[in-house]
Amino acid sequence: MSKTMSLKLEEDLYLDIKKVAEIFNISCSEFIRNAIKKELDIKKSDFMVRMSSVPYCDEEEERELVELLNELNDDDLKIVKKETIKL
């Protein structure tokens, strides 16, 4: 089902969209939909977005995790190696 949305654009942006849409013989709406889909694909692969769909642990899992964390000593908490992971 389609939904209607209105948005405000700066005049320069509107004119650029209109020009490019005319060159490619598509409507401004189709151009904007395609641009939004591309941006959503990029944003959906972002770590924070992906993590937002991970369910929280239940109370039992939380208790287990807290117990394990409370058992750690200072030596366990020392950083021994740093790595950067690009997502």
C-alpha positions in Angstrom: 0.0 0.0 0.0 1.4 3.4 -0.9 1.5 6.3 1.5 1.6 10.0 0.7 4.2 12.2 2.2 4.9 15.9 1.7 8.3 17.5 2.1 9.9 20.9 1.7 13.0 21.3 -0.5 15.2 24.2 -1.1 14.6 25.7 -4.6 18.0 24.7 -5.9 17.5 21.1 -4.8 14.1 21.0 -6.4 15.4 22.4 -9.6 18.3 19.9 -9.7 15.8 17.0 -9.1 13.5 18.3 -11.8 16.3 18.6 -14.3 17.8 15.2 -13.7 14.4 13.5 -13.7 13.6 15.1 -17.1 16.9 13.9 -18.5 16.1 10.4 -17.5 12.5 10.7 -18.4 11.2 9.8 -15.0 8.9 11.7 -12.6 10.3 13.7 -9.7 8.5 11.4 -7.4 10.2 8.3 -8.9 13.5 10.0 -8.7 13.0 10.9 -5.0 11.7 7.4 -4.2 14.8 5.8 -5.8 17.1 8.2 -3.9 15.3 7.4 -0.6 15.6 3.7 -1.2 19.4 4.0 -1.9 19.8 6.0 1.3 17.8 3.5 3.3 19.9 0.6 2.1 23.0 2.5 3.3 21.5 3.4 6.6 20.1 -0.1 7.2 23.5 -1.6 7.0 24.8 0.8 9.8 25.8 -1.0 13.0 23.5 1.0 15.2 20.5 0.2 13.0 21.3 -3.4 12.9 21.8 -3.6 16.6 18.4 -2.0 17.2 16.7 -5.1 16.0 18.6 -7.4 18.4 16.3 -8.5 21.2 17.2 -7.7 24.8 18.1 -10.6 27.0 15.5 -11.9 29.5 15.9 -11.6 33.3 17.6 -14.9 33.7 20.2 -14.1 31.0 20.7 -10.8 32.6 21.4 -12.4 36.0 23.8 -14.8 34.4 25.7 -12.0 32.7 25.8 -9.8 35.9 27.2 -12.8 37.8 29.9 -13.4 35.3 30.8 -9.8 35.2 31.0 -9.6 39.0 33.4 -12.5 39.0 35.9 -10.6 36.9 39.0 -9.3 38.6 41.3 -6.4 37.7 43.5 -8.7 35.6 40.5 -9.9 33.6 39.6 -6.3 32.8 43.0 -5.3 31.4 43.1 -4.5 27.7 45.6 -6.9 26.1 45.0 -6.1 22.4 43.2 -3.5 20.5 41.7 -4.1 17.0 39.5 -1.9 14.8 36.7 -3.5 12.9 35.3 -1.7 9.9 31.7 -2.3 9.3 
